[in-house]
């Protein structure tokens, strides 16, 4: 991920790179258990997917770009989330479904 960021212009020296890797892994690396299970997230009355989106996706970026992802089915959202997980997004298997459902319902083609 860091190499890709450097490739797009991030200013990270060779000596800073391992420090950044350690920091990102410690603070954003995949955890063995979710921070808040989907059932507990719904206790506030919000859609569990909304809370997962806000907590997991804003770790690295804002949500404004989602308005450009208007799809007619859930599959492109699933692919998008799986791609983000491969980059380290803290989304568990149990959270994937509710997150994709929320993204489709909120941003999908009407």
C-alpha positions as CSV (number, residue, x, y, z in Angstrom):
1,X,0.0,0.0,0.0
2,X,2.8,2.4,0.9
3,X,4.6,1.6,-2.3
4,X,1.5,2.4,-4.3
5,X,1.1,5.6,-2.4
6,X,4.7,6.5,-3.1
7,X,4.0,5.7,-6.8
8,X,1.3,8.3,-6.8
9,X,3.4,11.0,-5.2
10,X,3.5,10.4,-1.5
11,X,6.7,11.8,0.0
12,X,8.1,8.9,2.1
13,X,11.8,8.2,2.4
14,X,13.4,4.7,2.7
15,X,14.1,5.4,6.4
16,X,10.5,6.5,7.1
17,X,8.9,3.6,5.3
18,X,9.3,0.9,8.0
19,X,8.2,3.4,10.7
20,X,5.0,4.1,8.7
21,X,4.4,0.4,8.1
22,X,4.6,-0.3,11.8
23,X,2.3,2.6,12.6
24,X,-0.3,1.6,10.1
25,X,-0.2,-2.0,11.1
26,X,-0.5,-1.2,14.8
27,X,-3.3,1.3,14.4
28,X,-5.2,-0.1,11.3
29,X,-4.1,-3.7,10.9
30,X,-6.8,-6.3,10.7
31,X,-8.0,-7.2,14.2
32,X,-9.1,-10.7,15.1
33,X,-12.5,-9.5,16.4
34,X,-14.7,-6.7,15.1
35,X,-14.8,-3.5,17.2
36,X,-18.6,-3.6,17.3
37,X,-20.6,-6.6,16.0
38,X,-23.3,-5.7,13.5
39,X,-26.1,-6.6,15.9
40,X,-24.8,-4.1,18.5
41,X,-24.4,-1.4,15.9
42,X,-28.1,-1.4,15.2
43,X,-28.9,-0.7,18.8
44,X,-28.7,3.1,18.0
45,X,-31.5,2.7,15.5
46,X,-29.1,3.3,12.6
47,X,-28.6,0.8,9.8
48,X,-25.6,-1.4,10.9
49,X,-24.1,-0.9,7.5
50,X,-24.0,2.8,8.0
51,X,-22.0,2.5,11.2
52,X,-19.6,0.0,9.6
53,X,-19.1,2.3,6.6
54,X,-18.4,5.3,8.8
55,X,-16.0,3.4,11.1
56,X,-14.1,1.2,8.6
57,X,-13.9,3.4,5.5
58,X,-13.1,6.7,7.0
59,X,-9.9,5.3,8.5
60,X,-8.2,6.0,5.2
61,X,-10.5,8.3,3.2
62,X,-13.7,10.4,3.2
63,X,-17.0,9.2,1.9
64,X,-17.6,11.9,-0.7
65,X,-16.3,9.8,-3.5
66,X,-19.1,7.2,-3.1
67,X,-21.5,9.5,-5.0
68,X,-19.4,8.5,-8.1
69,X,-20.1,4.8,-7.5
70,X,-23.7,4.4,-8.7
71,X,-24.3,0.8,-9.6
72,X,-27.5,-1.1,-10.6
73,X,-26.6,-4.3,-8.5
74,X,-24.9,-5.1,-5.2
75,X,-22.0,-7.0,-6.8
76,X,-19.9,-3.9,-7.8
77,X,-20.2,-2.7,-4.1
78,X,-19.1,-6.1,-2.9
79,X,-16.1,-5.9,-5.2
80,X,-15.3,-2.4,-4.1
81,X,-15.4,-3.4,-0.4
82,X,-13.4,-6.6,-1.0
83,X,-10.7,-4.5,-2.8
84,X,-10.6,-2.1,0.2
85,X,-10.3,-5.1,2.5
86,X,-7.3,-6.2,0.5
87,X,-5.7,-2.8,1.2
88,X,-6.4,-3.3,5.0
89,X,-9.9,-1.9,5.6
90,X,-11.0,-3.3,9.0
91,X,-14.2,-5.1,7.8
92,X,-14.9,-8.6,9.0
93,X,-16.7,-11.3,7.0
94,X,-19.8,-10.8,9.2
95,X,-19.8,-7.0,8.4
96,X,-19.4,-7.4,4.6
97,X,-23.0,-8.2,3.9
98,X,-24.6,-5.4,6.0
99,X,-22.0,-2.9,4.6
100,X,-22.7,-3.9,0.9
101,X,-26.5,-3.8,1.6
102,X,-26.2,-0.3,3.0
103,X,-24.0,1.0,0.2
104,X,-26.4,-0.4,-2.4
105,X,-29.4,1.0,-0.7
106,X,-27.8,4.4,-0.2
107,X,-25.7,4.9,-3.3
108,X,-27.1,2.4,-5.8
109,X,-28.9,3.3,-8.9
110,X,-32.5,4.3,-8.1
